[in-house]
Amino acid sequence: MQIEIDAYDGGIINIEAYPIPVVVDLQGIEAEQVTPILLDHMDDVESVIGQTTLVEVNEAGISASGEAMGTGDKAIRAIQMAESGYEWQAQIGFTSLENQNIPAGRSVDVNGATFSGPVLIVRRSRLREISFVSTSAGNGTSVRLAAQLTHSFSGSRSMNSTFAKNSPQVLCAALCLSGNLSNPEKYFKEQVLDAAHENYRGHYGIQRLLLAAAARNGFQGDPSLFASGHHQILKAAFSTADIGGILSNVASKFLLEGWSGIDHAWEKVAAIANLKDFKASSSYRLTSAGVMEQIAGNGSIKHGHLAEDSYSNKLYTYGEMITITRVMQINDDMSALTRIPRMLGRKAAVTVANVFWTAWMAAQATLFPSNNANANYFEGAATNLSATSLQSAVTLFRQQTDSEGNPLMLEPKFLLVPPELEVVAQELFSSRNLNTGGASTADRVPNANFFENKFVPVVSPYLSNSAYDGYSSTAWWLMGDPEATDVAAIEVAFLNGKQEPTVESAQADFTQLGLSMRAYIDFGVATRDFRAGVKSKGKA
């Protein structure tokens, strides 16, 4: 039987493994004409529906046609449901080869549309399979069989479709609503949230989830048996793949809240890089030295030359595991399912900040040596943060040159300060006028603040924290924008571009009575280019 599939429309898709929306760049996807067609991304023989004979990738999306050849019970039931009128949706399964993370507050143009962060752009990928799914993580997908090809098909399930009470999506939404997740509409469709609210009214906890999952595997019981039958309930619940996925899905959303709940000041002054593995990686920033020469009358263009600035980075894994104990489960402590991942997310964010600012402080002698060998450091009584000293920093910043002494023409963007200088930095940024003391003279004295709205204050308590070598309550930096140029003082690299921690849930091992939840993040920090900023020691 012939199958035609509209598999992907180039828009946002929501994937459980990622806590933020995902967009697959259509220009960077590799696709074979013969590709498996599966049920719910399961690669067992029972779930193989067929394979494609044609896959088309263009600016409109990914479409495919193929043959239904599956003989397993699952595949046969899926085809029978489609023949009976069930409107399956489609979803692509892919291997990510290169990712780009767009943080909140920024946007990117991909597939002919603009997407606002936070969003993960999969720049390069390989199509692994196309699946029949009951509810797609995106929009505009459809599956059509030969019998349906003679009439039109909407491509999406009706907005009035009824979601099963115990579907994984509804259970995820119910748990998130019970845990008071902020902005749940960011993660779930309206009809899913409506179903969760209608069926559970914001009262869905760990016990009901585990009992529902256990019941799907034949366990019959009610909450009164939770303490005495705890081990059997866990064993039955984790016999299905749904429970681990639901727990991880819910935890990832609360983990992201914890991750986003602290200030990521380092993101303003760091370049973000993607690494594909944990091996030490050497990178090169190609800098074109000098200026162009006038073309001769014969039209001959001379060859220029590139200088390579090399630097290296290496990824490390940081993580922690916490158990939702048997006591928490018997007490139906919903806060454990929300508080623990929030805490893990916050700890991951603090870990990245701690590693970054430790590396930043350690690199000061290299980036901004006190002998001013890099022509980007100044000190003395007149270097306390003020309009006068800021003008000195701007001058020094604009005087930065390349290897041949030509001005780099970089623009300063951020004023990096410790908390002790936050008010002064904010006044320089937001005040329209400055007090010039002009009352002592009859001459007119300008008092307009030239720096109004010019240099965005970035405040980090690490800079003046005595637990860190090199701390100072008076030092400050004028930095360029690493997003606007390839010149950055320091770099943070992540594995495959995943800038948030990953959270996973599973039944604890035999020595523990509970559910284990672990979070981890892969990143590395490395020093890059001293030309990215200017440092003032401030008044000693």
CORKABEL-V553294 format. One record per residue. PSI is psi in whole degrees, -180 to 180 (999 if undefined). OMEGA is omega in radians with two decimals (* if undefined). BURIAL is 1 if it has 9 or more other ideal C-beta (glycine too) atoms within 8 Angstrom, else 0. Layout:
# CORKABEL-V553294
psi: (PSI;PSI)
omega: (OMEGA;OMEGA)
burial: (BURIAL;BURIAL)
This chain:
# CORKABEL-V553294
psi: (136;143;137;137;130;100;-30;136;7;4;-162;137;149;122;133;-33;-16;131;-4;160;154;139;127;120;116;-26;-14;12;134;134;133;148;-33;108;138;145;117;174;119;35;14;129;18;160;-38;-26;2;114;-37;-150;158;155;-12;130;126;129;118;-172;-18;-17;-156;125;157;157;151;-160;141;118;-2;143;-1;159;-42;-45;-43;-43;-38;-43;-42;-40;-41;-41;-27;0;-1;130;86;147;175;158;139;146;129;160;123;130;-28;126;156;122;125;113;169;141;-7;162;166;147;120;140;35;13;163;130;135;142;161;132;144;121;118;97;-39;136;169;123;122;-40;169;133;147;129;151;-35;114;152;-2;-155;168;30;156;160;133;133;169;-40;-18;-6;-9;-7;166;158;135;-30;-9;151;150;145;-17;6;143;125;138;142;-38;21;148;-39;-44;-40;-41;-47;-41;-44;-41;-39;-39;-31;6;46;135;136;57;-25;-14;-22;-23;146;158;-43;-28;-46;-39;-43;-41;-43;-42;-39;-30;-14;35;16;69;120;-170;-43;-49;-37;-49;-40;-39;-43;-40;-37;-33;-19;22;-3;128;122;174;174;-25;-21;4;-40;-49;-32;25;-48;-44;-37;-46;-44;-44;-41;-44;6;-12;146;-20;-43;-44;-40;-41;-47;-45;-38;-48;-47;-37;-33;-41;-33;-41;-35;-44;-40;-43;-8;-10;162;125;65;-31;-27;-25;-32;0;146;144;129;158;131;147;-11;-174;7;149;130;125;131;159;132;113;121;124;110;148;-165;167;150;152;136;135;166;-26;2;5;131;126;151;134;-172;153;136;140;119;115;150;160;157;161;138;147;155;132;135;174;149;137;145;131;104;167;-38;-44;-39;-44;-36;-4;46;89;-29;-26;-36;-18;-41;-41;-51;-34;-44;-43;-39;-42;-42;-37;-43;-42;-36;-47;-45;-42;-46;-42;-53;-27;-45;-37;-48;-40;-25;0;-40;-25;-46;-44;66;143;-16;4;33;-25;7;40;30;140;152;173;177;-28;15;4;145;121;176;-37;-48;-31;-37;-39;-41;-41;-44;-47;-40;-46;-14;1;140;164;-170;-17;11;10;141;138;-22;36;154;126;146;-40;143;103;123;158;169;-30;-22;9;-45;-44;-44;-41;-37;-42;-31;-39;-17;140;-31;159;144;116;-7;29;-4;-16;2;155;-13;150;133;120;141;12;141;105;-26;7;127;23;-52;111;124;133;119;132;124;-17;-31;-30;14;122;-11;-8;129;136;10;154;140;0;-20;147;162;145;118;151;176;110;-19;-22;-10;169;8;115;143;-30;153;142;123;144;154;118;30;7;103;-3;158;158;139;139;148;148;163;136;161;179;-25;-8;144;94;-170;133;139;125;148;144;158;141;118;166;154;137;148;144;-90;125;-18;-7;-9;177;141;138;132;-27;169;128;999)
omega: (-3.11;3.11;2.98;-3.01;2.86;-2.90;-3.07;-3.09;3.10;-3.11;-3.12;2.98;3.14;-3.07;-3.04;-3.08;-3.11;-3.12;3.12;3.13;-3.07;3.01;3.12;-3.14;-3.09;-3.14;-3.07;-3.10;3.07;-3.08;3.02;-3.14;3.09;-3.07;-3.14;2.99;-3.01;3.03;3.08;3.05;3.14;-3.05;3.05;-3.05;-3.12;-3.05;3.11;3.14;-3.14;3.09;-3.13;2.97;3.13;3.05;3.13;3.08;3.11;-3.07;3.13;-3.14;-3.13;3.07;-3.09;3.00;-3.10;-3.08;3.02;-3.08;-3.06;3.13;3.12;-3.10;-3.13;-3.12;-3.12;3.12;3.12;3.12;3.14;3.11;3.12;3.12;3.13;3.08;3.13;-3.04;3.08;2.94;-3.09;3.10;3.14;2.96;-3.02;3.01;-3.12;3.13;3.12;-3.09;3.03;-3.13;3.11;-3.08;3.09;3.14;3.11;-3.12;-3.10;3.09;3.14;3.07;3.09;-3.14;3.11;-3.13;3.13;3.12;0.09;3.11;3.11;3.10;3.08;-3.03;3.09;-3.12;3.10;3.13;-3.09;3.14;3.02;-3.04;2.85;3.06;-3.10;3.12;-3.07;3.06;3.11;-3.14;2.99;3.10;3.13;3.06;-3.14;3.05;-3.07;-3.11;-3.10;-2.99;-3.12;3.10;-3.05;-3.13;-2.98;-3.13;3.11;3.08;3.12;3.10;3.14;3.14;3.12;3.11;3.14;-3.10;-3.08;3.09;-3.12;-3.13;-3.13;3.12;3.07;-3.12;-3.14;3.11;-3.13;3.10;3.12;3.13;3.11;3.07;3.10;3.07;3.14;3.13;3.09;-3.05;-3.03;3.07;-3.07;-3.08;3.08;3.11;3.12;3.14;3.13;-3.14;-3.10;-3.05;-2.98;3.03;3.08;-3.13;-3.14;-3.04;-3.08;-3.11;-3.10;3.11;-3.10;3.11;3.11;3.13;3.13;-3.13;3.12;3.11;2.97;3.13;3.13;-3.13;3.11;-3.07;3.14;3.14;-2.99;-3.11;-3.08;-3.11;-3.02;-3.09;-3.14;3.13;3.12;-3.11;3.13;-3.10;-3.08;3.02;3.06;-3.11;-3.05;-2.97;3.10;3.13;3.14;3.14;-3.14;3.14;3.14;-3.10;-3.09;-3.13;3.09;3.06;3.12;3.06;3.11;3.12;-3.08;-3.03;3.09;-3.09;3.11;-3.08;-3.10;-3.11;-3.11;-3.02;-3.09;2.95;3.13;-3.12;3.09;3.04;-3.05;3.14;-3.05;3.10;3.06;-3.04;3.06;3.14;-3.10;3.03;-3.11;-3.14;3.12;-3.10;3.06;-3.13;3.09;3.10;3.12;-3.13;-3.13;-3.10;-3.14;3.09;-3.11;3.12;-3.14;3.09;3.01;3.10;-3.11;3.04;-3.11;2.99;-3.07;3.05;-3.09;3.11;-3.13;-3.12;3.01;3.13;3.08;-3.10;3.12;3.12;3.13;-3.12;2.94;-2.93;3.08;3.12;3.12;-3.13;3.14;3.08;-3.11;-3.07;-3.14;-3.11;3.11;-3.13;3.14;-3.09;-3.09;3.10;3.05;-3.14;3.13;3.11;3.12;3.14;3.09;3.13;3.11;3.12;3.12;3.14;-3.13;3.13;-3.12;-3.04;3.00;3.11;3.12;-3.13;-3.13;-3.07;-3.06;-3.12;3.11;-3.09;-3.05;-3.08;-3.07;3.06;3.11;3.13;3.13;3.12;3.14;-3.10;3.03;-3.11;-3.13;-3.07;-3.07;-3.06;2.99;-3.06;3.11;3.10;-3.12;-3.13;3.09;3.06;3.09;3.13;3.11;3.12;-3.14;3.13;-3.09;3.11;3.10;-3.06;3.06;-3.05;3.13;3.09;3.11;3.12;-3.14;3.11;3.08;3.13;3.03;-3.06;-3.01;3.05;-3.07;-3.04;2.95;-3.12;-3.11;-3.12;-3.06;-3.10;3.13;3.14;-3.12;3.09;3.12;-3.10;-2.97;-3.09;3.10;-3.09;3.07;3.07;-3.05;-3.09;-3.07;-3.10;-3.08;-3.11;3.10;3.14;3.05;-3.12;3.13;3.11;3.07;3.12;-3.12;-3.03;-3.14;3.10;-3.11;-3.00;-3.03;3.11;3.02;-3.03;3.06;3.11;3.12;-3.01;-3.12;-3.14;-3.04;3.10;-3.09;3.13;3.12;-3.11;3.12;3.09;-3.10;-3.11;3.10;-3.03;2.96;-2.98;3.01;3.14;-3.12;3.12;-3.05;-3.09;3.12;3.14;3.14;-3.12;-3.05;-3.05;2.98;-3.11;3.12;3.13;3.12;3.04;-3.12;-3.00;3.10;3.12;3.05;3.10;3.14;-3.13;3.12;3.03;3.14;3.13;-2.98;-3.07;-3.11;3.06;-3.13;3.09;3.12;3.09;-3.12;3.09;3.13;3.13;-3.10;3.13;3.08;-3.10;-3.13;3.09;-3.14;-2.88;-3.14;-3.08;-3.05;-3.09;3.12;-3.13;2.97;3.11;-3.06;-3.11;-3.09;*)
burial: (0;1;1;1;1;1;1;1;1;1;1;1;1;1;0;0;0;1;1;1;1;1;1;1;1;1;0;1;1;0;1;0;0;0;1;1;1;1;1;1;1;1;0;0;0;1;1;1;1;1;1;1;0;0;1;0;0;0;0;0;1;1;1;1;1;1;1;1;0;1;0;1;0;1;1;1;0;1;1;0;1;1;0;0;0;0;1;1;1;1;1;1;1;1;0;1;1;1;1;1;1;1;1;0;0;1;0;1;0;1;1;0;0;0;1;0;1;1;1;1;1;1;1;1;1;1;1;0;1;1;1;1;1;0;1;1;0;1;0;1;1;1;1;1;1;0;0;1;1;0;0;0;0;0;0;1;0;0;0;0;0;0;1;0;0;0;1;1;1;1;1;1;1;1;1;1;1;1;1;0;1;0;0;1;0;0;1;1;0;0;1;1;1;0;1;1;1;0;1;1;0;0;0;1;1;1;1;1;1;1;1;1;1;1;1;1;1;0;1;0;1;0;0;0;1;1;0;0;1;1;0;1;1;1;1;1;1;1;0;1;0;1;1;1;1;1;1;1;1;1;1;1;1;1;1;1;1;1;1;1;1;1;0;0;1;1;0;1;1;1;1;1;1;1;1;0;0;1;0;0;1;0;1;0;1;0;1;0;1;0;0;0;0;0;0;0;0;0;0;0;0;0;0;0;0;0;1;0;1;0;1;1;1;1;1;0;0;1;1;0;0;1;1;1;1;0;0;1;1;1;0;1;1;1;0;1;1;1;1;1;1;1;1;1;1;1;1;1;1;1;1;1;1;1;1;1;1;1;1;1;1;0;1;1;0;0;1;1;1;0;0;1;0;1;0;1;1;1;1;0;0;0;1;1;1;0;1;0;1;1;1;1;1;1;0;1;1;1;0;1;0;1;0;0;0;1;0;1;0;1;0;1;1;1;1;1;1;1;0;0;1;1;0;1;1;1;0;1;1;0;1;0;0;0;0;0;0;1;0;0;0;0;0;0;0;0;1;0;1;0;1;1;0;0;1;0;1;1;1;1;0;1;1;1;0;0;0;1;0;0;1;1;0;1;1;1;1;1;1;1;1;1;0;0;0;0;1;1;1;1;1;1;1;1;1;1;1;1;0;1;1;1;1;1;1;0;0;1;0;0;0;1;0;1;1;1;1;1;1;1;1;1;1;1;1;1;1;1;1;1;1;1;1;1;1;1;1;1;0;0)
